[in-house]
Amino acid sequence: MADSLKRKTGVALFWSFVDKGGQQVIQFIFFYILARLVLKEDFGIVGILAVFTAIANILQESGFSSALIRKKNVLQEEYSSVFYFNIVVSLSIYILLFFSAPLISSFYEKPILTDLSRFIFLAFVFSAFGIVQNVHLIKSMNFKTNTRITLLAGVISGLVAIAMAYKGFGIWSIASQLVLQSFLRTVFLWFFVRWKPKMQFSVIHIRKMSAYSIKLLLTTLLNQICGNIVPLIIGKKFDFMQVAAYNQAGKLNNIPQSIISDGIKSVAYPLLTNIDEDEEREKRIFRKVVRITAFISFPVAIMLIVTAKPIVGIYLPPEWADVTPFLQVLAVGGAFFPLYSLISSLLQYKGKSGLLLKIELFRNILLLCSIAIGVQYGVLGLVTCISGVSAISFFFGMYISGRTISYTIKEILFDISPYLGIAIVSFLPMLLLYRTEINNIYLQLLIPFFAGSCVYLFIVKVLGSVIIKETIDFIKQSLK
């Protein structure tokens, strides 16, 4: 039984990494092309509307996805009830936003926002029709099918966006990519997943799941609002060019960190739910996941700080050069993001959604305070404060959540600090490279990458850590 779970988890982890990594690669490639065809300001305008879409997605889902995943034996009537509930909520939100579109346009003094927002907001309506099907894939740990669906939708929508941009559609090509991707993903979910809704609905089931989902909804909603308020502030107080630069720096920072975070987190939660109340095993597995995450996350973040300038220079046109300092600052906080995301997996598994809400409340209050202070020092000052909050929030959140499995701060520091220290020693000296006469931008990227990576792995090996073997074994299991 344990071996079966191990193999299933390994396969799921592999496909989850392929899914998240594939998404990032696709977005990376298509943005590289679109950034040379569409105005920088247009990306900033769409970035503002993406905030509203993200919040709407959270409201329509209402925390029921996690409630269904967490529940051991789910009835057909429960699935159908959640399906219809999500659709009603999504349509209600769309109607509200449809009539609010002129207000958004007036606030930012951009007339195009009225029609553009009404079109882009269709994305979350389409996604509502595939939420329950997605739950089925996650519960069965069928990440292979999920990967196919996501990547196929991403490639098709990206190609359409490029074709539209070449034809001169400008900002509408970016908007169409968002809406089409959501629509295609839902269509493919209906095609590949056998489950179909029945004509059944029970308010009782909705109420029962609400006891858990409402706290999770509030947590996630609070997270989205506070996390996405920055582009809204930059767009109003500064300009849309700065919104585009900030958003792109965030995306570049998220490419490696979200691959690590989403890949491990998406498997960690289902894995924990398959452990039958063995507290010692819970702690042992969770600590191993934390160590593997730190082993990968810290060197990647430090490497990103060191190579930010050549990355931006290679990837983006010259007018996007202001992305570099934003990326370097965000990478500092990004080092802790994959580790912080494990907190929600642990607390959702333990059924402590109320505790998760308290942790997120603390983090977001701290975030709002930092925004109020940072905005007085320009966009870079704002970004610096946000990055600092990420590090502080991790230690606070891990301290609180760790108590549910007797995971102490001392043990947490013991598990992660070696990898942070080794990463700093291995990569930061590479900054001296920019003081040499090496002017080739590709060498400025490749030398720190390979030299730093070799030094990092060498030091870890010399110190006798078993983390390399654990990670390799984990990958081997994934490939079986």
C-alpha positions in Angstrom: 0.0 0.0 0.0 2.8 2.4 1.0 4.8 1.5 -2.2 1.7 2.1 -4.3 1.2 5.5 -2.8 4.8 6.3 -3.3 4.7 5.4 -7.0 1.5 7.3 -7.5 2.9 10.3 -5.7 6.1 10.2 -7.8 4.2 10.0 -11.1 1.9 12.8 -9.9 4.8 15.0 -8.9 6.6 14.5 -12.2 3.5 15.5 -14.3 2.8 18.4 -11.9 6.2 19.7 -12.6 5.7 19.2 -16.3 2.4 21.1 -16.1 3.7 24.1 -14.2 7.0 24.2 -16.0 5.2 23.9 -19.4 2.8 26.7 -18.6 5.7 29.0 -17.7 7.7 28.1 -20.8 4.7 28.7 -23.0 3.9 32.1 -21.4 7.6 32.9 -21.6 7.9 32.2 -25.3 4.6 33.9 -26.3 5.3 37.0 -24.2 8.8 37.3 -25.8 7.0 37.6 -29.2 4.1 39.7 -28.1 6.3 42.2 -26.2 7.8 43.2 -29.6 4.4 43.5 -31.3 2.2 45.2 -28.6 2.8 48.4 -26.7 4.2 48.2 -23.2 1.4 50.3 -21.9 -1.2 47.8 -23.2 0.3 45.1 -21.0 -0.1 47.4 -18.1 -3.8 48.1 -18.9 -4.6 44.4 -19.2 -2.6 43.8 -16.0 -5.1 46.0 -14.1 -8.1 44.0 -15.4 -6.3 40.7 -14.6 -6.6 41.7 -10.9 -10.4 41.9 -11.1 -10.4 38.5 -12.9 -8.3 36.9 -10.3 -10.5 38.1 -7.5 -13.6 37.0 -9.3 -12.1 33.5 -9.8 -11.7 33.1 -6.1 -15.3 34.3 -5.4 -16.8 31.9 -7.9 -14.9 28.9 -6.6 -15.8 29.9 -3.0 -13.3 27.4 -1.5 -15.4 24.4 -2.5 -12.7 22.9 -4.6 -10.5 22.3 -1.6 -13.5 21.1 0.4 -14.2 18.5 -2.3 -10.5 17.4 -2.5 -10.3 17.1 1.2 -13.5 15.0 1.6 -12.8 11.3 1.5 -16.1 10.0 0.0 -17.9 12.6 -2.2 -21.4 12.0 -3.4 -22.5 12.7 -6.9 -25.1 15.1 -5.5 -22.3 17.0 -3.8 -20.3 17.4 -7.0 -23.4 18.6 -8.9 -24.4 21.0 -6.2 -21.0 22.7 -6.2 -21.1 22.7 -10.0 -24.4 24.6 -10.2 -23.5 26.9 -7.3 -20.2 27.9 -9.0 -22.0 28.8 -12.2 -24.7 30.9 -10.5 -22.0 32.8 -8.5 -19.8 33.4 -11.6 -22.8 34.8 -13.6 -23.8 37.0 -10.7 -20.3 38.4 -10.4 -20.0 39.0 -14.2 -23.3 40.9 -14.3 -22.1 43.1 -11.4 -18.7 43.7 -13.1 -20.4 44.3 -16.5 -22.3 47.3 -15.1 -19.3 48.4 -13.1 -17.0 48.6 -16.1 -17.7 52.3 -16.8 -16.6 53.1 -13.2 -13.3 51.2 -13.7 -12.8 53.1 -16.9 -13.5 56.5 -15.3 -11.3 55.8 -12.3 -8.2 55.1 -14.5 -9.3 57.7 -17.1 -9.1 55.1 -19.9 -12.2 54.8 -22.1 -11.1 51.6 -23.6 -11.4 49.8 -20.3 -15.2 49.7 -20.5 -15.4 47.3 -23.5 -12.1 45.6 -22.7 -13.1 44.7 -19.2 -16.5 43.3 -20.2 -14.7 41.1 -22.7 -11.8 39.9 -20.4 -14.2 39.2 -17.5 -15.8 36.4 -19.6 -12.7 34.3 -18.8 -13.8 33.6 -15.2 -17.3 32.7 -16.4 -15.9 30.1 -18.7 -13.6 28.7 -16.0 -16.6 28.1 -13.7 -17.9 25.4 -15.9 -14.8 23.3 -15.5 -14.0 23.7 -11.7 -15.6 20.4 -10.6 -14.0 18.4 -13.5 -10.6 19.8 -12.4 -11.3 18.6 -8.9 -11.8 15.1 -10.2 -8.4 15.1 -11.9 -6.7 16.4 -8.7 -8.5 13.8 -6.4 -7.4 11.0 -8.7 -3.9 12.5 -8.9 -4.3 12.4 -12.7 -1.9 15.3 -13.4 -0.9 13.8 -16.8 -4.4 14.7 -18.3 -4.4 18.0 -16.5 -1.0 18.8 -18.1 -2.2 17.9 -21.6 -5.3 20.1 -21.2 -3.4 23.1 -19.8 -0.6 23.1 -22.3 -2.8 22.5 -25.3 -5.1 25.4 -24.3 -2.0 27.6 -23.7 -0.4 26.9 -27.0 -3.6 27.5 -29.1 -4.5 30.7 -27.3 -0.9 32.0 -27.6 -0.8 31.3 -31.3 -4.1 33.1 -31.9 -2.8 36.1 -29.9 0.3 36.3 -32.0 -1.7 36.1 -35.2 -4.0 38.9 -34.0 -1.0 41.1 -32.9 0.6 40.7 -36.4 -2.7 41.9 -37.8 -2.6 45.0 -35.7 -5.2 44.2 -33.0 -2.9 45.4 -30.3 -4.3 45.2 -26.8 -7.2 43.0 -28.0 -4.7 40.3 -28.9 -3.6 40.0 -25.2 -7.2 40.1 -24.0 -8.2 37.4 -26.5 -5.4 35.2 -25.3 -6.7 35.3 -21.7 -10.3 34.6 -22.6 -9.6 31.9 -25.2 -7.3 30.0 -22.9 -10.0 29.9 -20.2 -12.6 28.8 -22.7 -10.4 26.1 -24.3 -9.4 24.7 -20.9 -13.0 24.2 -19.9 -13.9 22.6 -23.3 -11.0 20.2 -22.9 -11.9 19.4 -19.3 -15.4 18.4 -20.4 -13.9 16.3 -23.2 -11.2 14.4 -21.2 -13.0 14.0 -17.8 -15.9 11.5 -17.8 -17.8 13.2 -14.9 -20.9 15.1 -16.0 -23.3 17.0 -13.7 -26.6 15.5 -12.8 -29.8 17.5 -12.4 -29.3 17.5 -8.6 -28.8 20.3 -6.1 -28.8 20.3 -2.4 -28.5 23.4 -0.2 -27.7 21.1 2.7 -24.5 19.9 1.0 -23.5 23.5 0.2 -24.0 24.5 3.8 -22.0 21.6 5.2 -19.0 22.3 3.0 -19.3 26.0 3.7 -18.2 25.4 7.3 -14.8 24.6 5.9 -14.8 26.4 2.6 -15.9 29.8 3.9 -12.8 30.2 6.0 -10.6 29.1 3.1 -12.5 31.5 0.8 -11.9 34.4 3.1 -8.3 33.5 3.4 -7.7 33.2 -0.4 -9.8 36.3 -1.1 -7.9 38.3 1.4 -4.7 37.0 -0.2 -5.8 37.9 -3.7 -7.0 41.4 -2.8 -3.9 42.4 -0.8 -1.5 40.6 -3.2 -3.0 42.2 -6.3 -3.6 45.7 -4.9 -0.1 46.8 -5.9 -0.8 47.0 -9.7 -4.0 49.0 -9.0 -2.0 51.5 -6.8 0.8 51.8 -9.3 -1.7 52.3 -12.2 -3.4 55.1 -10.4 -0.5 56.8 -8.6 2.2 56.3 -11.2 1.4 55.0 -14.8 0.6 51.9 -16.8 4.2 51.6 -18.0 5.3 51.0 -14.4 2.4 48.5 -14.0 3.7 46.6 -17.0 7.3 46.6 -15.6 6.2 45.5 -12.1 3.9 42.7 -13.5 6.6 41.4 -15.8 9.2 41.4 -13.0 6.7 39.5 -10.9 6.1 37.0 -13.7 9.8 36.4 -14.2 10.3 35.9 -10.5 7.4 33.5 -10.4 8.5 31.3 -13.3 11.1 29.3 -11.2 9.4 29.8 -7.9 5.9 28.8 -9.0 7.3 25.7 -10.8 8.8 24.7 -7.5 5.9 25.7 -5.3 3.0 24.5 -7.4 4.7 21.3 -8.4 5.5 20.2 -4.9 2.3 21.7 -3.3 -0.1 20.1 -5.7 1.3 16.7 -4.8 2.0 17.4 -1.1 -1.7 18.0 -0.3 -3.1 14.8 -1.9 -0.1 12.9 -0.4 -0.9 14.1 3.2 -4.5 13.3 2.8 -3.6 9.6 2.2 -1.7 9.3 5.5 -3.9 7.6 8.1 -3.3 9.8 11.2 0.3 8.7 11.7 1.7 11.9 13.3 5.3 10.7 13.2 5.1 9.9 9.5 3.3 13.3 8.9 6.1 15.2 10.4 8.8 13.1 8.7 7.3 13.5 5.2 6.6 17.3 5.7 10.1 18.0 6.9 11.5 16.1 3.8 9.3 18.2 1.5 10.5 21.4 3.3 14.2 20.4 2.9 13.8 19.5 -0.8 12.0 22.8 -1.4 14.7 24.9 0.3 17.4 23.0 -1.5 15.9 24.0 -4.8 14.3 27.4 -4.0 17.2 29.3 -2.4 19.9 28.8 -5.0 17.3 29.6 -7.8 16.4 32.9 -6.1 20.0 33.9 -5.5 20.8 33.0 -9.1 18.0 35.2 -10.3 19.3 38.1 -8.4 22.7 37.7 -9.9 21.5 37.1 -13.5 18.6 39.6 -13.6 20.3 42.1 -15.8 21.2 39.7 -18.7 17.9 37.9 -18.4 16.0 41.1 -18.9 18.4 42.2 -21.6 17.9 39.0 -23.6 14.2 38.5 -23.0 12.8 42.0 -23.3 13.1 44.9 -25.7 15.2 47.9 -24.4 12.2 49.9 -23.2 11.6 47.2 -20.6 15.0 47.7 -18.9 13.3 49.1 -15.7 12.2 45.5 -15.0 15.7 44.6 -13.7 15.8 46.3 -10.3 12.2 45.1 -9.6 13.1 41.6 -10.4 16.2 41.6 -8.2 14.2 42.9 -5.2 11.3 40.5 -5.7 13.6 37.6 -6.0 14.7 38.1 -2.3 11.1 37.5 -1.1 10.6 35.0 -3.8 13.1 32.7 -2.2 10.6 32.1 0.6 7.5 31.8 -1.5 7.6 28.0 -2.2 8.3 27.3 1.4 5.4 29.6 2.5 3.0 27.9 0.2 3.6 24.6 2.0 1.9 26.1 5.1 -1.5 26.1 3.3 -1.1 22.5 2.3 -0.3 21.5 5.8 -3.2 23.4 7.4 -5.7 22.4 4.8 -4.8 18.8 5.4 -5.1 19.2 9.1 -8.5 20.9 8.7 -7.2 24.1 10.3 -8.6 26.6 7.7 -9.3 29.0 10.6 -5.7 29.0 11.6 -4.7 29.6 8.0 -7.0 32.6 7.9 -5.3 34.1 10.9 -1.8 33.6 9.4 -3.0 35.2 6.2 -4.6 38.0 8.1 -1.4 38.8 9.8 0.5 38.6 6.5 -1.9 40.9 4.7 -2.1 43.5 7.5 1.7 43.6 7.4 1.6 43.8 3.6 -0.9 46.7 3.6 1.2 48.6 6.2 4.3 48.0 4.1 2.5 49.3 1.0 1.4 52.5 2.8 5.0 53.1 3.8 6.7 51.9 0.5 4.5 53.9 -1.9 6.0 57.1 -0.5 9.4 56.1 -1.8 8.4 55.3 -5.4 7.7 52.0 -7.1 11.0 50.5 -6.1 10.5 51.4 -2.5 7.1 49.8 -2.7 8.5 46.6 -4.2 11.2 46.5 -1.5 8.7 46.6 1.3 6.6 43.9 -0.3 9.6 41.6 -0.7 10.5 42.0 3.0 7.0 41.0 4.0 7.4 37.6 2.2 10.4 36.6 4.4 8.8 37.8 7.7 5.5 36.0 6.9 7.2 32.7 6.2 8.8 32.5 9.6 5.6 33.6 11.4 3.4 31.3 9.4 5.7 28.3 9.7 6.0 28.8 13.5 2.2 28.8 13.9 1.4 26.0 11.5 4.4 23.9 12.6 2.8 23.5 16.0 0.1 21.3 14.5 2.7 18.6 13.9 5.2 19.6 16.6 7.5 21.1 14.1 9.6 23.7 16.0 11.3 26.9 14.8 14.6 25.3 15.7 13.9 22.3 13.5 12.7 24.6 10.7 15.9 26.6 10.8 17.9 23.4 10.9 16.2 22.2 7.8 16.5 25.3 5.6 19.3 27.5 6.8 22.2 25.4 5.4 20.8 25.7 1.9 20.4 29.5 2.2 23.9 29.9 3.4 25.4 27.7 0.8 23.4 29.5 -2.0 24.7 32.9 -0.9 28.3 31.7 -0.7 28.0 30.0 -4.1 26.2 32.7 -6.2 26.7 36.2 -4.8 30.4 36.3 -5.6 29.3 36.0 -9.3 28.2 39.6 -9.1 31.9 40.5 -9.5 31.5 39.2 -13.1 29.9 42.5 -14.1 33.1 44.4 -13.1 35.1 42.4 -15.6 35.5 43.0 -19.3 33.0 40.2 -20.2 30.5 42.2 -22.3 28.8 39.3 -24.0 25.3 39.3 -22.4 24.9 35.5 -23.0 28.1 34.8 -21.1 27.0 37.1 -18.3 24.0 34.7 -17.9 25.7 31.4 -18.5 28.9 31.7 -16.4 27.1 32.5 -13.1 24.5 29.9 -13.8 26.9 27.0 -14.4 29.7 28.1 -12.1 27.4 28.9 -9.2 25.4 25.7 -9.7 28.6 23.6 -9.6 29.9 25.3 -6.5 26.6 25.0 -4.8 26.3 21.2 -5.5 29.9 20.7 -4.6 29.6 22.3 -1.2 26.4 20.5 -0.4 28.1 17.2 -1.4 31.3 17.9 0.6 29.3 18.7 3.7 27.8 15.3 3.6 24.1 16.3 3.1 21.8 13.5 1.8 19.5 16.0 0.1 20.9 15.4 -3.3 20.3 11.7 -3.0 16.8 12.3 -1.6 16.0 14.6 -4.5 17.4 12.3 -7.2 15.6 9.3 -5.6 12.4 11.4 -5.7 12.8 12.2 -9.3 13.6 8.6 -10.2 10.4 7.5 -8.5 8.5 10.1 -10.5 9.8 8.7 -13.8 8.8 5.1 -13.0 
